[in-house]
Amino acid sequence: MTPQVEKETQDTFWYPPLQEKLPPEAVWGKRELGFYIHIPFCKTVCKYCPFNKYPWVQRNIDGYLEALKGEIRLAARQPSIQDAVFMAGYLGGGTPTALETSQIKDVMDWCRDWLNISPKAEISIEANPETVDVEKLAAVLEMGINRLSLGIQTFNPGFLRTIGRRHREDQALAAVDMARAAGHRNVNIDLLYYLPGQRPEEAMQDLEAALRLRPEHITAYPLILSEGTRLLEERRAGKIPPQGDRRCEDAMFRSLEERLKTAGYNQYLVWDFALPGNECLHHRWCLEPPHREYIGFGAGAYSHFRGFSYLNIHDLEDYRQALLGGCFPVSIGKRLTVEEEMRRYMVLGVYFVRLNKNVFEERFGVGMEAVFAGTLERLEAAGWIVDDGDWIRLTAEGRLYVANVSNSFYSAGDRGKPHSIPAVLQKET
């Protein structure tokens, strides 16, 4: 039996922690790249969202989009970009589909004018059900945005109110129907489970509702109450019920995981499940070892490029002013050492359920066991991983404790450091 240990809840989305000031000129010299575009505006700011986001105000959007285009143009003029081809793209937020269709088209046209985007590129866009209709969905497909990620989160009206989602259940169902009518054949549904007061059977009801829609991809992610969010403030004030205990969360995950697998979905990331051939290329590009290079455009966007990991300026006005001055809006980051690259391979890679030892040795010229023998032995003794020769795989228990497994590969000096900038509490307008 696995000993009782405290379950860590801070999941890792980039590594190592970024703490040092990074001059923009340090980053920018035929490569394949990915890109991410951050649209930080929402018609309604969800109570749980920890990402860089702002309420929808037209004057802010106009200035921001001009700055965003300026950043893309500035990057495209660099020699290290001019001969590159972009194979994967992702428009996230915020809510990209909160923009007018003409604004989305303007951004995409600008990208194609300045960036060499492959005709075979997979480009995703995040959307909320209340921000789309058939015409908009057909238009984004015509723009070459060929993967749609719908932020449904839950079909339960009570839980929708609890987490501050604006749409209704019927709008969520209609959004999928409209996507199909518009011609989309690569649709993801985002689901949240482990909601305040949610029981395991209620989480399964959400999943069954999603499965009836038969999307090509389902992301089922546990709700984490993050610092700087209104939902955490409400929980601390006793305004919403508590989440269940650890056993409740684990039971939800085991049931969701088993049901998705029996429904024919491949678990290629801990919380990402896809019908065969429909894994998200952007997710694979950014997280699957050996990690590929990608550039994030927009306020607060993250990049991993030319041996650097860095974050853009978060504040909208500071971001805009940097671009008006002709400067890259780089905020913090660092050039990774070989040791940090090896740790990043492990820290992020375990979220892909399995790690290829041969690829590690090809990439770094040294075996995985030679670098991480002690950590691997401890994780195997805990029952969280198994070694089958060519691969290190997460066990069923290891998938429950994936944050623990990931954090085990942090260096001693990096443990305890935040890996992101905390969310800023946003007020509704």
Secondary structure, 3 states (H helix, E strand, C coil): CCCCCCCCCCCCCCCCCCCCECCHHHCCCCCEEEEEEEECEECCCCCCCCCCCEECCHHHHHHHHHHHHHHHHHHHCCHHHHCCEEEEEEEEECCHHHCCHHHHHHHHHHHHHHCCEEEEEEEEEEECHHHCCHHHHHHHHHCCCCEEEEEEECCCHHHHHHHCCCCCHHHHHHHHHHHHHHCCCCEEEEEEECCCCCCHHHHHHHHHHHHHHCCCEEEEEECCCCCCCHHHHHHHCCCCCCCCCHHHHHHHHHHHHHHHHHCCCEEEECCEEECCCCCCHHHHHHHCCCCCCEEEECCCCEEEECCEEEEECCCHHHHHHHHHCCCCCEEEEEECCHHHHHHHHHHHHHHHCEEEHHHHHHHHCCCHHHHHHHHHHHHHHCCCEEECCCEEEECHHHHHCHHHHHHCCCCCCCCCCCCCCCCCCCCCC
